[in-house]
């Protein structure tokens, strides 16, 4: 049955459920509609008798010989005969032979509706939709039952009113006025003495902000003979309250009588509003961006939802193994937990509530005399939340449940923000650690910052010594040293740490002392997480209480250990590269230069002895080029190593130094310098080397006898442009490829090395380098002014 069909079916049923002349007619008409609309073959309306037995209302039964009917009736008898507290709540569904199904629905305060058929079971949505119709049928039957038995019950009327515990009033409505027939004691206690209503039919006055439209609708329905069940807000002798109003109109010979029952749901609605408020505020708690905000929002919610006079969060301090006040709604913390075993019991997971006398017994000192009762709730590993109230009975069972739910939200928020903060801290720590020169310095950096950046005040790093085949401590926090003193080494078979390292798996040890592979059963450490740092060693954060290192702590430790492994690898690689650089520098600067000096000396001697200089001049030229290559390699290394340096440089001084460093132009070639500027630039300290290389390239590729090299510097408000121009053939385009490629293959020529240096220094100076080759070469280097 689709949604539209279901709605039509339920609507048709609702139209058929109306009070008829008699109770039997009402039940029979309604049952006929149920059977037709729901395609049922058997059914009956049962009324509950005073002794709890159920009987069919008149002739309101169909298919009584059908086995499905027999099965349903038998199940009803069994259900009615069982003890009321252990009864299964209605509706009840069962099966019968030949694919039959029966359903027992509650008719509230009246009886039971039996329906049955063969084939597919009733749609669950249809079953759920029958609930208000069943209540409507029950009300219709009850109304007729009241009418038909009114004469018999008149003599028991007074007893009826006195035995009902909810407020009840009987109002007689005539054409001209309304009169109070009878009230029970509960009505008088709740609303005061009933007086005839001046307007309407209710003797109870609605509160000022009540729904006037609903009040009018209730009156109209009662006057039209329709029963009413509505939630209303009414004035009471003590103030205001919320009630479930059940009104039943009965027509008599003198007019109409109304029986109005007011079920007090004030407390129930208050609890519903508190729960809704808690869920609304929970979003703010769970989305807190840091620990302080999470704590503040949690205590603010406790004040609002639990009506706390004062609320505090005491956080567990792993370093001192104490509960310390952190967040309070008072100016200063009012609770002191020193020596209070009850709070430690709360921290371990058990909530408590007690009054002021019990507070003294539990050694919970409170600096606020107005606090008469206290509720303490666990926040997991983070600590406890303490809520004080100015009434001795300030917290009931509902408050305890709401408080536990609030504490759960607070615990989740604190865990999430602590983890996020720890991850940010780890990133910051590792950014600093990777700048260290040695692995030991990395360990010291991490351990120094770990207690304040994360919740690991007691922690250490152990490094693997392959020669000794053991893990040796290389760095520990100050608190760890205070607690343990000299840290042990771990070897095969004597510790959990070695097992975690050798297997490469993190171990979370919740209770160290009871672990079968514990290293020291008497250790003050009672819980720990051991995270392998690759092949280097292990990281071990620990705590002084069992179960205190959590799964969240494990994830943080694993993240830190993984970052440590990467940092250590980077530093070890950096150390190897530095060693290689030193060796290469030694080879290029000392060994190669020494050998070239010997070659040059021997070549010159050969030239003198043989009186020929053709080959020897080539040999000497190549030796000079090798020496220049070695010098260029050293310069390249220096430029790269200082790539992050920039300083303010005088353009005039830079050009002067460049001219001094560049080779002298050959005879017949003029170097014309025009640097009429006092500007300074922000550039790499080797800027003069780049200008010298441009001059050297112009000499090598750009000029012949009678040529000119022009060196100019111009400045505007934002930048300086240095140009080196010549009128020669220009730099070969294949050598300019070094600027884009920066690969080893592009450095085949000395000029390629020079161009590489020029390009790198320009880039490290945040400058712009360009070449224009057309009847010569113009090299432009544009830099930002200081």
C-alpha positions in Angstrom: 0.0 0.0 0.0 1.6 3.3 -1.0 1.4 6.5 1.0 -1.7 8.0 -0.8 -3.6 4.7 -0.4 -2.7 4.5 3.2 -3.8 8.1 3.9 -7.1 7.5 2.1 -7.7 4.3 4.0 -7.0 5.9 7.4 -9.2 8.9 6.4 -12.2 6.7 5.5 -11.7 4.8 8.8 -11.7 8.0 10.8 -15.0 9.0 9.2 -16.6 5.8 10.2 -15.6 6.0 13.8 -18.4 8.1 15.3 -20.6 7.7 18.4 -23.9 5.9 17.4 -27.1 5.5 19.4 -25.6 2.7 21.5 -22.3 1.3 22.5 -22.9 -1.9 20.4 -23.8 0.1 17.3 -20.7 2.3 17.7 -18.5 -0.8 18.0 -20.2 -2.7 15.1 -20.1 0.3 12.7 -16.4 0.9 13.4 -15.5 -2.8 13.1 -17.3 -3.1 9.8 -15.2 -0.2 8.5 -12.0 -1.7 9.8 -12.7 -5.0 8.0 -13.7 -3.4 4.7 -10.9 -0.8 4.6 -8.1 -3.2 5.7 -9.4 -6.3 3.9 -9.7 -8.3 7.1 -11.9 -11.3 7.3 -12.3 -11.6 11.1 -12.5 -9.1 13.9 -14.1 -8.1 17.2 -14.2 -5.2 19.7 -13.5 -6.4 23.3 -14.4 -4.3 26.3 -12.3 -4.6 29.5 -14.4 -5.5 32.5 -13.8 -4.5 36.1 -12.0 -7.7 36.9 -9.7 -7.3 34.0 -11.5 -9.9 31.8 -12.4 -9.0 28.2 -15.8 -9.5 26.6 -17.1 -8.9 23.1 -19.2 -5.7 22.9 -22.7 -7.0 21.9 -22.6 -8.4 18.3 -19.3 -6.6 17.4 -17.6 -9.8 16.2 -17.1 -11.3 12.7 -15.7 -14.7 11.7 -15.8 -16.2 15.2 -15.6 -19.7 13.7 -12.5 -18.9 11.8 -9.2 -20.5 13.2 -7.6 -17.0 12.8 -10.2 -15.5 15.1 -9.8 -18.4 17.6 -6.0 -17.9 17.6 -6.4 -14.2 18.2 -9.0 -14.6 21.0 -6.9 -17.3 22.7 -3.8 -15.0 22.6 -5.9 -12.1 24.2 -7.0 -14.4 27.0 -3.4 -15.4 27.7 -2.3 -11.8 27.6 -5.1 -10.7 30.0 -4.3 -13.5 32.4 -0.6 -12.6 32.8 0.8 -10.3 35.5 0.3 -6.7 34.4 4.0 -5.6 35.0 5.3 -8.5 32.8 2.7 -8.1 30.0 4.0 -7.5 26.5 2.7 -4.1 25.4 0.1 -3.9 22.7 -0.1 -4.2 19.7 0.6 -7.9 19.5 0.9 -9.8 16.2 0.5 -13.5 15.7 0.0 -16.2 13.0 -2.5 -18.9 12.5 -2.9 -21.9 10.1 -3.3 -21.4 6.4 -1.1 -18.2 6.2 -3.4 -16.4 8.7 -2.4 -13.4 10.8 -4.1 -11.7 13.7 -3.5 -8.3 15.4 -4.4 -7.2 18.9 -4.6 -3.3 19.2 -5.1 -1.4 22.4 -8.3 0.7 22.7 -6.9 3.1 25.4 -9.0 3.0 28.6 -11.6 0.8 26.9 -10.4 -2.6 25.6 -8.9 -4.3 22.7 -9.5 -4.5 18.9 -9.0 -7.9 17.2 -8.4 -8.0 13.5 -7.3 -10.9 11.3 -6.9 -12.0 7.7 -5.0 -14.4 5.4 -2.2 -13.3 3.1 0.4 -10.7 3.4 0.7 -9.0 6.8 -0.6 -5.5 7.4 1.9 -2.8 6.3 3.8 -1.6 9.4 3.1 2.0 8.5 -0.6 1.2 8.4 -0.4 -0.4 11.9 1.3 2.7 13.2 -1.3 4.9 11.6 -4.1 3.0 13.3 -3.0 4.2 16.8 -4.9 7.6 16.7 -7.9 5.9 15.1 -7.9 3.2 17.8 -7.8 6.0 20.4 -10.7 7.7 18.6 -12.7 4.4 18.6 -11.9 3.9 22.3 -13.1 7.4 23.0 -16.3 6.9 21.0 -17.0 3.6 22.8 -16.1 5.1 26.2 -18.5 8.0 25.5 -21.3 5.6 24.6 -20.5 3.4 27.5 -20.7 6.4 29.8 -24.1 7.4 28.3 -25.6 3.9 28.5 -24.4 3.3 32.0 -24.8 6.8 33.4 -27.9 5.9 35.4 -26.1 2.9 37.0 -22.9 4.9 37.7 -24.7 8.0 39.2 -24.8 6.3 42.6 -21.1 5.6 42.4 -20.2 9.0 41.0 -18.9 10.5 44.3 -16.7 7.5 44.9 -15.4 7.7 41.3 -14.3 11.3 41.7 -12.6 10.7 45.1 -10.6 7.7 43.8 -9.2 9.4 40.6 -5.8 10.9 41.4 -5.7 13.3 38.6 -7.8 16.6 38.7 -11.3 16.0 37.4 -14.4 18.2 37.1 -17.9 17.7 35.9 -19.5 20.7 34.2 -23.2 20.9 33.3 -23.8 22.9 30.2 -27.3 24.4 29.5 -28.5 26.7 26.8 -27.9 29.7 29.0 -25.1 28.9 31.4 -22.6 26.5 32.8 -22.6 25.0 36.3 -20.0 23.0 38.3 -21.4 19.6 39.0 -18.7 18.0 41.0 -14.9 18.1 41.5 -12.4 15.8 43.2 -9.8 16.6 45.8 -7.0 16.6 43.2 -8.8 19.3 41.2 -9.2 21.5 44.3 -5.6 21.0 45.3 -4.3 21.8 41.8 -6.6 24.7 40.7 -8.5 25.8 43.9 -12.2 25.9 44.3 -14.0 25.5 41.0 -16.3 28.3 39.9 -18.7 28.4 37.0 -16.9 29.8 33.9 -18.0 33.2 32.8 -17.1 32.4 29.2 -16.6 29.1 27.6 -17.1 25.7 29.2 -13.8 25.2 31.1 -13.7 26.2 34.8 -9.9 26.4 34.6 -8.4 29.7 33.3 -5.8 29.5 30.5 -2.5 31.3 31.1 -2.0 34.7 29.3 0.1 33.3 26.4 -2.1 30.3 25.7 -3.2 29.4 22.2 -6.6 31.2 22.0 -7.4 29.4 18.8 -6.9 26.0 20.5 -9.0 27.1 23.5 -11.9 28.1 21.2 -11.5 24.8 19.2 -11.7 22.7 22.4 -14.9 24.5 23.5 -16.6 24.0 20.1 -15.7 20.3 19.9 -17.1 19.7 23.4 -20.3 21.6 22.7 -20.7 19.6 19.5 -20.4 16.4 21.5 -16.9 15.5 20.4 -14.4 14.1 22.9 -11.2 16.1 23.3 -7.6 15.1 24.1 -5.2 18.1 23.9 -2.2 19.5 25.6 -3.1 22.8 27.3 -1.4 25.4 29.6 -3.5 26.5 32.6 -3.3 28.6 35.7 -2.9 26.7 38.9 -3.1 27.5 42.6 0.8 27.4 42.6 1.3 29.3 39.4 1.0 27.6 36.0 1.2 24.1 34.6 0.9 22.0 31.5 -1.8 19.3 31.3 -3.2 16.7 29.0 -6.8 17.6 28.9 -9.2 14.7 28.2 -12.8 15.9 27.8 -15.8 13.7 27.3 -19.2 15.3 26.5 -22.4 13.4 27.5 -25.9 14.5 26.4 -28.6 14.3 29.1 -32.2 15.3 29.4 -31.3 18.6 31.0 -28.6 19.5 28.5 -25.0 18.4 28.2 -22.5 17.3 30.8 -18.7 17.5 30.4 -16.2 15.3 32.2 -12.8 17.0 32.1 -9.7 15.2 33.3 -6.4 17.2 33.6 -3.3 14.9 33.6 -0.4 17.0 34.9 2.5 16.7 32.4 4.3 19.8 33.6 7.4 17.9 34.7 7.4 15.7 31.7 7.4 18.8 29.4 10.0 20.5 31.4 12.3 17.5 31.0 11.6 17.4 27.3 12.5 21.1 27.0 15.7 20.5 28.9 16.6 17.6 26.7 15.9 19.7 23.6 18.0 22.5 25.0 20.9 20.1 25.8 20.9 18.8 22.2 20.8 22.3 20.8 23.7 23.4 22.9 25.6 20.2 22.2 26.4 21.3 18.7 28.3 24.3 20.1 30.2 22.1 22.5 31.1 19.5 19.9 32.3 22.2 17.4 34.6 23.9 19.9 37.9 24.9 18.3 40.1 24.5 21.4 40.1 23.0 24.9 39.3 26.2 26.8 36.2 26.8 24.6 35.0 23.3 25.0 35.3 23.5 28.8 33.6 26.9 28.9 30.7 25.8 26.8 30.3 22.7 28.8 30.0 24.5 32.2 27.7 27.1 30.6 25.4 24.3 29.4 25.4 22.8 32.9 24.2 26.0 34.4 21.4 26.3 31.8 20.3 22.7 31.7 21.0 21.5 35.2 20.2 24.8 36.9 23.6 24.7 38.6 24.5 27.5 41.1 28.2 26.9 40.4 29.9 24.6 37.9 33.5 23.6 37.7 35.7 21.4 35.6 38.7 19.8 37.3 41.2 18.5 34.8 43.5 15.5 35.4 47.2 16.5 35.5 49.3 13.6 34.4 52.5 15.3 35.6 51.3 15.5 39.2 48.6 12.8 39.2 46.1 15.3 40.6 42.8 16.9 39.7 43.2 20.6 39.2 40.4 23.2 38.7 40.5 24.6 35.2 37.1 26.1 34.4 34.6 27.6 36.8 31.5 29.8 36.7 32.6 31.5 39.9 35.3 34.2 40.1 37.7 31.7 41.7 37.3 27.9 42.0 35.1 27.0 45.0 35.7 23.2 45.2 38.8 21.5 46.5 39.3 17.9 45.6 42.4 17.2 47.7 41.9 13.8 49.4 38.4 13.3 48.1 38.2 9.6 47.1 34.7 10.2 45.8 36.0 12.5 43.0 38.7 10.0 42.1 35.9 7.4 41.9 34.1 9.8 39.6 37.2 10.3 37.5 37.4 6.5 37.2 33.9 6.5 35.7 31.2 6.5 38.4 29.0 9.6 38.7 27.9 10.8 42.2 25.3 13.1 43.8 25.1 14.1 47.4 24.0 16.9 49.8 26.0 19.2 52.0 26.4 16.8 54.9 27.7 14.1 52.5 30.1 16.6 51.1 31.8 16.9 54.4 31.9 13.1 54.8 33.5 12.8 51.3 36.1 15.5 52.1 34.9 17.7 49.2 35.5 21.2 50.5 33.4 24.0 49.0 34.1 27.7 49.5 30.5 28.6 48.7 28.1 28.1 51.7 25.1 28.5 49.4 25.9 25.1 47.8 23.7 22.4 49.4 24.0 19.6 46.9 26.6 18.4 44.4 26.6 16.3 41.2 30.0 15.0 40.0 30.3 13.5 36.5 33.3 11.9 34.7 34.9 13.4 31.7 36.8 10.4 30.7 40.6 10.8 31.0 40.2 14.6 31.0 38.9 14.9 34.6 35.5 15.6 36.2 32.7 18.2 36.1 31.3 19.3 39.4 27.8 21.0 39.6 26.6 22.6 42.8 23.0 23.6 43.6 21.6 25.8 46.3 18.9 23.3 47.3 19.6 20.1 49.2 17.5 18.1 46.7 18.8 20.0 43.7 19.4 17.0 41.5 16.9 14.2 40.7 17.3 11.1 38.5 16.5 13.2 35.4 19.3 15.7 36.3 21.7 12.8 36.7 20.8 11.4 33.2 21.0 14.8 31.6 24.3 15.5 33.3 25.8 12.2 32.1 24.8 13.1 28.6 26.3 16.5 28.9 29.5 15.1 30.3 29.7 12.7 27.3 29.4 15.7 24.9 32.1 17.5 26.9 34.4 14.5 26.9 34.0 14.1 23.1 34.8 17.8 22.6 37.8 17.7 24.9 39.2 14.6 23.2 38.7 16.1 19.7 40.2 19.5 20.5 43.1 17.9 22.5 43.9 15.7 19.5 43.7 18.6 17.1 45.9 20.7 19.3 48.4 17.9 19.7 48.6 17.4 16.0 49.2 21.1 15.4 51.8 21.1 18.2 53.5 18.0 16.6 53.7 19.9 13.3 55.3 22.9 15.0 57.7 20.7 17.0 58.8 18.8 13.9 59.3 22.0 11.9 61.7 23.1 14.6 63.2 19.6 14.9 64.2 19.2 11.3 66.4 22.3 11.5 68.6 20.5 14.1 72.1 19.4 13.0 72.2 16.1 14.8 69.8 13.3 15.7 70.4 13.8 19.4 69.4 17.4 19.0 66.1 16.3 17.4 65.4 14.1 20.4 66.2 17.0 22.8 64.0 19.4 20.9 61.0 17.0 20.8 61.3 16.0 24.5 61.8 19.7 25.7 58.5 20.8 24.0 56.5 17.6 24.5 55.1 18.2 28.0 53.6 21.6 27.2 52.7 21.0 23.6 50.9 17.7 24.2 49.5 15.8 27.2 52.7 13.7 27.5 54.6 15.1 30.6 56.2 11.8 31.2 57.9 10.5 28.0 61.2 9.3 26.6 63.0 8.3 23.4 65.1 5.2 23.2 67.5 4.6 20.3 68.5 1.1 19.0 72.2 0.2 19.4 72.8 -2.6 16.8 76.2 -3.5 18.3 74.8 -4.0 21.8 71.5 -5.2 20.5 69.5 -3.1 22.9 67.4 0.1 23.2 69.2 2.9 25.0 67.5 6.1 26.4 68.7 9.2 24.6 66.2 11.8 25.8 63.5 12.0 28.6 61.2 14.7 30.0 62.1 16.3 33.2 59.1 14.7 35.0 60.1 11.3 33.7 63.6 11.8 35.2 62.1 12.9 38.5 59.9 9.8 38.7 62.2 7.1 37.4 65.7 8.5 37.8 68.1 6.6 35.5 66.1 5.1 32.7 66.7 1.4 31.9 67.9 -0.1 28.6 65.8 -2.8 27.0 66.9 -5.9 25.2 65.5 -9.0 23.6 63.1 -10.9 25.9 63.1 -8.5 28.9 60.5 -5.9 28.0 57.4 -4.8 26.2 59.4 -2.0 24.5 61.8 -4.5 22.8 58.8 -6.6 21.6 57.1 -3.5 20.1 60.4 -2.3 18.4 61.3 -5.7 17.0 57.8 -6.3 15.6 57.3 -2.7 14.4 53.9 -2.4 16.1 52.6 0.1 18.5 51.7 -1.3 21.9 49.1 0.3 24.2 49.6 -1.0 27.7 46.7 0.0 29.9 47.9 -1.8 33.1 51.7 -2.1 33.1 52.1 -3.9 36.4 49.8 -6.7 35.4 51.4 -7.2 32.0 53.2 -10.6 31.7 56.2 -8.9 30.0 56.5 -6.0 32.3 60.2 -4.8 32.8 59.7 -3.6 36.4 56.6 -4.6 38.4 57.3 -1.9 41.0 57.5 1.0 38.6 55.5 4.1 39.2 54.4 3.9 35.6 51.1 2.2 35.3 50.0 2.8 31.7 52.0 3.6 28.6 52.1 3.5 24.8 55.2 2.3 22.9 55.4 3.6 19.4 58.3 2.4 17.2 60.3 5.1 15.4 61.1 2.9 12.3 64.5 1.2 12.7 65.8 4.1 14.9 64.1 3.2 18.3 60.9 3.8 20.2 58.9 6.7 21.7 57.3 5.9 25.1 54.7 8.4 26.7 53.5 7.1 30.0 51.1 7.9 33.0 51.0 7.1 36.7 47.5 5.7 36.7 46.2 2.5 35.0 43.9 2.9 32.0 45.0 6.6 31.6 46.8 6.3 28.3 43.9 6.2 25.8 43.4 5.1 22.2 43.5 8.8 21.2 46.9 9.1 23.0 48.1 6.1 20.9 47.2 7.8 17.7 49.0 11.0 18.7 52.1 9.0 19.7 52.0 7.1 16.4 51.8 10.4 14.5 54.7 11.8 16.5 56.8 8.7 16.1 56.2 8.7 12.3 57.2 12.4 12.1 60.3 11.6 14.2 61.3 8.8 11.8 61.0 11.2 8.8 62.9 13.9 10.6 65.7 11.6 11.6 66.0 10.3 8.0 66.2 13.9 6.7 68.9 14.8 9.2 70.9 11.7 8.5 70.7 12.4 4.8 71.6 16.0 5.4 74.7 14.9 7.3 75.7 12.5 4.5 75.3 15.3 1.9 77.4 17.7 4.0 80.1 15.1 4.3 79.9 14.5 0.5 80.1 18.3 -0.1 83.2 18.5 2.1 84.9 15.7 0.3 84.0 17.1 -3.1 85.1 20.5 -2.1 88.4 19.0 -0.8 88.9 17.2 -4.1 88.1 20.2 -6.3 89.9 22.8 -4.3 93.0 20.9 -3.1 93.6 17.7 -4.9 92.6 18.9 -8.4 94.4 22.3 -8.0 97.5 20.6 -6.7 97.6 18.1 -9.5 96.9 20.9 -12.1 99.8 22.9 -10.7 102.1 19.9 -11.2 100.8 19.4 -14.8 101.3 23.1 -15.6 104.8 23.0 -14.2 105.8 19.9 -16.2 104.2 21.2 -19.4 106.1 24.4 -19.2 109.3 22.5 -18.6 108.6 20.3 -21.7 107.9 23.4 -23.8 111.2 24.9 -22.7 113.2 21.7 -23.4 111.6 20.9 -26.7 111.4 24.4 -28.0 107.9 23.7 -29.4 104.7 25.3 -27.9 101.8 24.2 -30.1 100.6 21.2 -28.0 102.0 22.5 -24.8 99.9 25.7 -25.1 96.8 23.5 -25.6 97.7 21.5 -22.5 98.2 24.6 -20.5 94.8 26.0 -21.7 93.0 22.9 -20.7 94.7 22.9 -17.3 93.5 26.5 -16.9 89.9 25.4 -17.8 90.0 22.6 -15.3 91.1 24.9 -12.6 88.3 27.4 -13.6 85.8 24.5 -13.5 86.9 23.6 -10.0 86.6 27.2 -8.9 83.1 27.5 -10.6 82.0 24.3 -8.8 83.0 25.9 -5.4 81.1 29.1 -6.3 78.0 27.1 -7.4 78.0 25.3 -4.0 78.4 28.5 -2.1 75.5 30.1 -4.0 73.1 27.2 -3.4 74.1 26.9 0.2 73.3 30.6 0.8 70.1 30.6 -1.3 67.9 31.8 1.5 70.0 34.8 2.2 69.1 38.3 1.0 70.6 41.6 2.0 70.5 45.3 1.1 73.3 46.0 -1.5 74.6 49.2 -3.1 74.3 49.0 -6.9 77.4 51.0 -7.3 79.4 48.8 -5.0 78.1 45.6 -6.6 79.1 46.8 -10.1 82.5 47.9 -8.9 83.1 44.5 -7.3 81.9 42.7 -10.5 84.3 44.7 -12.7 87.2 43.8 -10.4 86.3 40.1 -10.4 85.7 39.9 -14.2 88.6 39.2 -16.6 90.1 42.3 -18.3 88.7 42.9 -21.8 91.1 42.1 -24.6 93.1 44.9 -26.3 90.9 47.0 -28.6 87.7 46.3 -26.6 86.2 49.0 -24.5 84.2 48.5 -21.3 81.9 51.5 -20.9 80.2 51.8 -17.5 77.3 54.1 -16.8 76.0 53.7 -13.2 74.8 57.1 -12.3 72.6 55.8 -9.4 72.8 55.6 -5.6 70.0 53.0 -5.4 70.2 49.9 -3.2 68.6 46.6 -3.9 67.5 43.6 -1.8 69.4 40.7 -3.4 71.5 37.6 -2.9 75.0 38.4 -1.5 76.7 36.9 -4.6 75.0 39.4 -6.9 78.4 40.8 -8.0 79.4 37.3 -9.1 76.3 37.3 -11.5 77.3 40.7 -13.0 81.0 39.5 -13.4 79.7 36.4 -15.2 77.7 38.6 -17.6 80.8 40.7 -18.4 82.8 37.5 -18.9 80.1 36.1 -21.3 80.2 39.4 -23.2 84.0 39.1 -23.5 83.8 35.5 -24.7 80.9 35.6 -27.1 80.2 39.3 -27.8 83.1 41.4 -28.9 86.0 41.5 -31.4 88.7 44.1 -31.9 87.1 47.5 -31.8 84.0 46.2 -30.0 82.3 47.7 -27.0 80.8 46.3 -23.8 78.3 48.6 -22.1 77.4 48.2 -18.4 74.5 50.4 -17.3 72.3 50.7 -14.2 69.1 52.6 -14.2 66.5 52.9 -11.4 62.9 54.0 -10.9 60.7 54.2 -7.8 60.3 50.4 -7.4 63.2 48.6 -9.2 66.7 48.7 -10.6 67.7 47.4 -14.0 71.3 46.4 -14.7 72.2 45.8 -18.4 75.3 44.3 -20.0 75.3 44.8 -23.8 77.7 44.0 -26.5 77.8 44.2 -30.3 79.2 40.8 -31.0 77.7 37.6 -32.4 75.8 36.8 -29.2 75.6 33.9 -26.9 74.7 30.6 -28.7 71.0 29.7 -28.1 71.9 26.2 -27.1 73.9 27.5 -24.2 70.9 29.7 -23.1 69.0 26.4 -22.5 70.7 26.1 -19.1 68.4 28.8 -17.8 65.3 26.7 -18.4 66.8 23.2 -17.9 69.3 23.6 -15.0 70.4 20.0 -15.7 73.8 18.5 -15.8 73.7 18.2 -19.6 73.3 21.9 -19.9 76.5 22.6 -18.0 78.9 21.2 -20.5 80.6 24.5 -21.2 82.2 27.0 -18.8 79.8 29.6 -20.2 76.9 27.3 -19.4 78.1 27.2 -15.8 78.3 31.0 -15.8 74.8 31.3 -17.1 73.6 28.8 -14.5 75.1 30.9 -11.8 73.6 34.1 -13.2 70.1 32.5 -13.4 70.3 31.1 -9.8 71.5 34.3 -8.2 68.7 36.2 -10.1 66.1 33.7 -8.8 67.5 33.8 -5.2 67.3 37.6 -5.4 63.6 37.5 -6.5 64.8 39.2 -9.7 64.0 38.9 -13.4 66.7 37.8 -15.9 66.2 38.2 -19.7 68.4 38.0 -22.8 67.9 39.9 -26.2 70.1 38.5 -29.0 70.0 40.7 -32.2 73.2 42.1 -33.6 74.8 41.4 -30.2 73.5 40.5 -26.8 71.7 42.5 -24.2 71.4 40.9 -20.8 69.0 42.6 -18.3 68.8 41.8 -14.6 65.8 43.6 -12.9 65.8 43.8 -9.1 63.5 45.3 -6.5 64.7 48.5 -4.8 65.4 48.3 -1.0 
